[in-house]
Amino acid sequence: MSHTLGARQAQKLRTRQALLDAALQLLEEQSLSSLGLREVTRAVGVAPTAFYRHFRSTADLGEALVEEALGSLHPMIRTIVSTTGDGEERIARAVELIAGHVAAHPAHVRFIARERHGGVQSVREAIREQLVRFAEEVKAELAKDPEAAGWSDDDVLMLAGLYVDQMLGTASLFLEAGSEDERRRVAQVASRRLRLISVGRVHWLD
């Protein structure tokens, strides 16, 4: 009996993931607000009623995609913030990691870039909440740095927000870059912007 229940649960999880994967693929060409659940179930090959065994609505599916898409960003951001070395090495490593993440997860990056200001309120809020969590994580790491001595909590959080916004903006630019020359230009601009943030950080208390 337990084996049967385990098999059913495994199948349910596979179907749920198939619905998420199909939705993400469909969202390459459209926004979540225009996505119909019948499109998603047709792509998976299940009946429309099966959708509701996993999600309450397409907005609920979108919120699950937010968790999946931004969840993949956590390791990258953690690595960037904890990277050691001088300023130039850290900046070069950060840009390299962002470019690599975009290459590995283009659909996730495109989904977040589009839906961050999209037409589904609950999804916008889910993205905003995740980004607040990212900023708090980055803040906790930045606070350990000797350069943060004398900074207020609000200022460290502001700096963390700047880094998070820059990472997301750079990811979006890499996503749209079609040629190697364009990607090189994106990397150069991203490096300059991160360098500007770093310079401001050094002199913030002057």
ChimeraX attribute file (.defattr): number of C-alpha atoms within 10 A of each C-alpha:
attribute: neighborCount
match mode: 1-to-1
recipient: residues
	/A:1	6
	/A:2	7
	/A:3	8
	/A:4	9
	/A:5	10
	/A:6	11
	/A:7	12
	/A:8	12
	/A:9	12
	/A:10	12
	/A:11	12
	/A:12	14
	/A:13	13
	/A:14	12
	/A:15	20
	/A:16	19
	/A:17	14
	/A:18	17
	/A:19	25
	/A:20	19
	/A:21	17
	/A:22	17
	/A:23	24
	/A:24	22
	/A:25	16
	/A:26	18
	/A:27	20
	/A:28	15
	/A:29	9
	/A:30	13
	/A:31	15
	/A:32	23
	/A:33	15
	/A:34	11
	/A:35	15
	/A:36	13
	/A:37	19
	/A:38	14
	/A:39	14
	/A:40	24
	/A:41	20
	/A:42	13
	/A:43	16
	/A:44	18
	/A:45	12
	/A:46	14
	/A:47	12
	/A:48	14
	/A:49	11
	/A:50	13
	/A:51	20
	/A:52	12
	/A:53	11
	/A:54	16
	/A:55	17
	/A:56	10
	/A:57	13
	/A:58	20
	/A:59	17
	/A:60	14
	/A:61	21
	/A:62	24
	/A:63	20
	/A:64	15
	/A:65	22
	/A:66	22
	/A:67	13
	/A:68	13
	/A:69	21
	/A:70	17
	/A:71	13
	/A:72	15
	/A:73	19
	/A:74	13
	/A:75	9
	/A:76	16
	/A:77	21
	/A:78	14
	/A:79	13
	/A:80	21
	/A:81	18
	/A:82	13
	/A:83	14
	/A:84	11
	/A:85	10
	/A:86	8
	/A:87	13
	/A:88	13
	/A:89	11
	/A:90	19
	/A:91	21
	/A:92	15
	/A:93	18
	/A:94	23
	/A:95	23
	/A:96	13
	/A:97	18
	/A:98	23
	/A:99	21
	/A:100	15
	/A:101	18
	/A:102	20
	/A:103	14
	/A:104	11
	/A:105	14
	/A:106	18
	/A:107	19
	/A:108	23
	/A:109	22
	/A:110	21
	/A:111	23
	/A:112	20
	/A:113	18
	/A:114	17
	/A:115	20
	/A:116	18
	/A:117	14
	/A:118	15
	/A:119	14
	/A:120	18
	/A:121	14
	/A:122	13
	/A:123	24
	/A:124	20
	/A:125	14
	/A:126	18
	/A:127	23
	/A:128	14
	/A:129	12
	/A:130	16
	/A:131	17
	/A:132	16
	/A:133	12
	/A:134	21
	/A:135	23
	/A:136	17
	/A:137	17
	/A:138	23
	/A:139	23
	/A:140	16
	/A:141	15
	/A:142	18
	/A:143	17
	/A:144	10
	/A:145	10
	/A:146	8
	/A:147	12
	/A:148	18
	/A:149	10
	/A:150	9
	/A:151	13
	/A:152	11
	/A:153	13
	/A:154	10
	/A:155	15
	/A:156	21
	/A:157	21
	/A:158	15
	/A:159	20
	/A:160	24
	/A:161	19
	/A:162	14
	/A:163	23
	/A:164	18
	/A:165	14
	/A:166	16
	/A:167	23
	/A:168	17
	/A:169	14
	/A:170	21
	/A:171	25
	/A:172	21
	/A:173	21
	/A:174	27
	/A:175	20
	/A:176	13
	/A:177	14
	/A:178	10
	/A:179	10
	/A:180	9
	/A:181	10
	/A:182	14
	/A:183	17
	/A:184	13
	/A:185	15
	/A:186	22
	/A:187	21
	/A:188	14
	/A:189	15
	/A:190	24
	/A:191	20
	/A:192	13
	/A:193	16
	/A:194	23
	/A:195	16
	/A:196	11
	/A:197	15
	/A:198	17
	/A:199	12
	/A:200	13
	/A:201	16
	/A:202	11
	/A:203	9
	/A:204	11
	/A:205	10
	/A:206	6
